[in-house]
Amino acid sequence: MQRILFLLLVSFFCSCHNEQQQGNNTIPLPDSKQVNKQLIPSQIKYIRQETDEINQYIQVHKFSMQTTTTGIHYMIYEHGNGDLAKVGDYIQIAYTISLLSDTVCYDSKNDGPREFRVGKDDVESGVHQAVQLMHKGDKGLFIIPSYLAQGIAGDKDKIPPSSVVIYDITLLKVQDKP
C-alpha cells in the first residue's frame, strides 16, 4: 500500500512540475507516464521476488496455506468456537511477530496482548485483514507481504524496511463495544 502511495505521489509531483529551474538553465523533468513506465515494472519484479521468498518459506516448513486475493498466506491451525471478527469489532490478540529468517521481533509474552478496533485503529493493514479470517479462540499463522505490513520503512526498530512478517495470532476476545 505504501508503495502504491509512493508511486502516486511521484506521479503527482512529476505531472505538476515538468521543469526545474537551476540558475538560468531549465532542466526538463520526466512526466508521470515516463516515471510510471520505469517504476511499475520494478515494483512488479519486487513483488514477484517477495512472493517467491514466501513460497520457499512455506515449502521449507511444509505448511499447507491458503492465500487471500491481497497476498496474505495463512492457515488456521487451531479452531475456536467464538464469533468471527469483523470490521468495527474490538479485539484482543496474543501474537508473535517474526521475519522469514525466523527471527522473533515482538511477542505478546513480553509486550502484552494487543487490543484494537478492526479496520479502524492504526495497525498494519495485513493484520486487519488477517483477524477478519478468525473466530474467537482461533490460532492462525499469517505470512504478510511487506506492502501490507511495515512497508518500505520498516518499523524503525526491529522490523527492517521492506520485510515480510509472520504473525502467529491467537484471537482472545471479540466484542462489538469496548
NORLIN-V174685 format. One record per pair of residues at least 6 apart in sequence whose ideal C-beta (glycine too) atoms are under 8 Angstrom apart, sorted by sequence separation. I is the first residue (numbers start at 1). J is the second residue. D is the distance in Angstrom with one decimal. If there is no record, write none. Layout:
I/J/D
I/J/D
This chain:
20/26/7.5
21/27/7.8
67/73/5.2
68/74/7.1
83/89/7.9
85/91/5.4
98/104/4.8
99/105/6.5
108/114/6.6
116/122/7.9
134/140/5.7
146/152/7.3
154/160/4.8
159/165/6.3
19/26/5.0
20/27/5.0
58/65/5.6
66/73/7.3
67/74/7.7
97/104/7.3
98/105/6.1
116/123/5.0
133/140/7.0
154/161/4.1
19/27/6.8
65/73/4.5
66/74/5.9
96/104/6.1
97/105/4.8
153/161/5.8
154/162/7.3
19/28/5.7
20/29/5.6
65/74/6.0
66/75/6.8
97/106/4.4
114/123/7.7
119/128/5.3
150/159/4.8
152/161/5.5
154/163/6.2
18/28/6.7
19/29/6.3
63/73/7.9
65/75/4.7
96/106/7.4
97/107/7.3
118/128/5.9
130/140/7.1
149/159/7.4
151/161/7.9
152/162/5.4
18/29/5.9
64/75/6.2
95/106/7.3
96/107/4.8
150/161/7.7
151/162/7.4
17/29/6.2
63/75/6.1
95/107/7.3
96/108/7.3
130/142/4.3
18/31/6.3
95/108/5.0
96/109/7.9
118/131/5.9
119/132/7.8
150/163/6.5
94/108/4.5
118/132/6.4
130/144/6.9
149/163/6.9
14/29/6.2
58/73/6.3
93/108/7.3
94/109/7.9
127/142/7.9
149/164/7.0
150/165/6.9
14/30/6.1
15/31/6.4
126/142/7.2
146/162/4.7
149/165/4.5
14/31/5.8
15/32/4.4
127/144/7.2
146/163/5.6
14/32/4.7
95/113/7.8
126/144/3.6
146/164/5.7
54/73/6.0
94/113/5.3
95/114/6.2
126/145/7.2
129/148/7.0
145/164/5.8
146/165/7.7
12/32/7.5
14/34/7.7
51/71/7.1
93/113/6.2
124/144/7.0
144/164/6.8
11/32/3.9
14/35/5.1
92/113/5.1
93/114/5.3
143/164/6.4
144/165/5.2
10/32/7.8
92/114/7.1
93/115/7.9
126/148/3.3
143/165/7.8
144/166/7.5
92/115/4.7
125/148/5.2
126/149/5.3
143/166/5.3
144/167/6.3
11/35/6.0
47/71/7.9
91/115/6.9
124/148/6.6
142/166/7.1
10/35/5.5
11/36/6.1
90/115/6.8
91/116/6.6
124/149/5.2
141/166/6.8
142/167/4.5
90/116/7.6
91/117/7.8
124/150/6.7
141/167/7.4
142/168/7.9
90/117/5.4
91/118/5.9
141/168/5.4
142/169/6.4
89/117/7.1
90/118/7.8
140/168/7.6
141/169/7.9
7/36/7.0
10/39/6.9
88/117/6.7
89/118/4.9
139/168/7.5
140/169/5.5
88/118/6.5
139/169/7.1
87/118/5.4
88/119/6.5
139/170/4.8
140/171/7.9
7/39/5.6
86/118/6.5
87/119/3.6
88/120/6.7
138/170/7.4
139/171/7.9
7/40/7.2
85/118/5.6
87/120/7.4
137/170/7.9
138/171/5.2
137/171/6.6
134/169/7.0
136/171/5.4
7/43/7.1
135/171/6.9
136/172/7.4
130/167/6.3
134/171/4.5
136/173/6.7
93/131/6.7
131/169/6.8
136/174/4.5
126/165/7.8
130/169/6.5
135/174/7.7
3/43/5.8
91/131/6.0
127/167/6.5
131/171/6.3
124/165/7.9
126/167/7.9
127/169/8.0
57/100/5.1
87/132/7.1
54/100/7.4
85/131/4.8
86/132/6.3
53/100/6.1
85/132/5.6
84/132/7.6
85/134/5.7
84/134/7.3
85/135/7.5
84/135/5.1
85/136/7.5
83/135/6.4
106/158/6.6
82/135/5.2
83/136/5.5
105/158/4.0
72/126/5.7
80/134/7.9
81/135/7.0
82/136/2.4
105/159/5.4
80/135/5.0
81/136/7.7
82/137/5.0
70/126/7.7
74/130/6.5
79/135/7.1
80/136/5.3
81/137/5.9
72/129/5.9
76/133/7.1
80/137/1.8
72/130/6.2
76/134/6.7
79/137/7.3
80/138/4.6
115/173/7.8
70/129/6.3
74/133/6.2
78/137/7.9
79/138/5.9
80/139/7.8
113/172/6.1
78/138/6.7
99/159/7.3
105/165/7.5
68/129/6.5
78/139/3.9
99/160/7.7
76/138/5.3
77/139/5.7
97/159/7.5
76/139/7.1
77/140/6.6
100/163/7.9
76/140/4.4
77/141/6.4
99/163/5.8
100/164/5.3
68/133/7.7
75/140/6.4
99/164/7.1
74/140/5.8
75/141/5.4
99/165/6.6
100/166/7.1
74/141/6.6
98/165/7.2
99/166/7.1
74/142/4.6
97/165/5.7
98/166/4.8
73/142/7.3
74/143/7.2
97/166/7.1
72/142/5.8
73/143/4.2
97/167/5.7
98/168/7.7
72/143/6.9
96/167/7.5
72/144/5.5
95/167/5.8
96/168/4.4
72/145/7.2
95/168/6.5
71/145/4.8
95/169/5.1
94/169/7.3
95/170/7.4
65/141/7.6
71/147/7.7
72/148/6.5
93/169/5.2
94/170/4.3
71/148/6.8
93/170/6.5
63/141/7.1
65/143/7.2
70/148/6.3
93/171/5.8
94/172/5.8
92/171/7.9
93/172/6.2
91/171/6.4
92/172/4.4
91/172/7.7
92/173/4.1
91/173/5.9
90/173/7.5
91/174/5.4
90/174/7.9
91/175/7.5
58/143/7.2
89/174/5.4
90/175/4.8
57/143/7.0
85/171/6.3
89/175/6.5
90/176/7.3
89/176/5.9
90/177/6.8
88/176/7.1
90/178/5.0
54/143/5.4
82/171/7.6
85/174/5.1
84/174/7.6
54/145/7.0
80/171/6.8
83/174/4.7
82/174/6.0
51/145/7.4
50/145/5.7
50/146/6.4
47/145/7.4
47/147/7.3
57/164/8.0
54/164/5.9
53/164/6.6
50/162/8.0
50/164/6.1
46/162/7.8
1/125/5.9
4/147/7.7
3/147/5.5
2/147/6.6
1/147/5.7
6/152/7.1
1/148/6.7
3/151/7.2
2/151/3.5
3/152/6.4
1/151/7.1
2/152/5.6
2/153/7.3
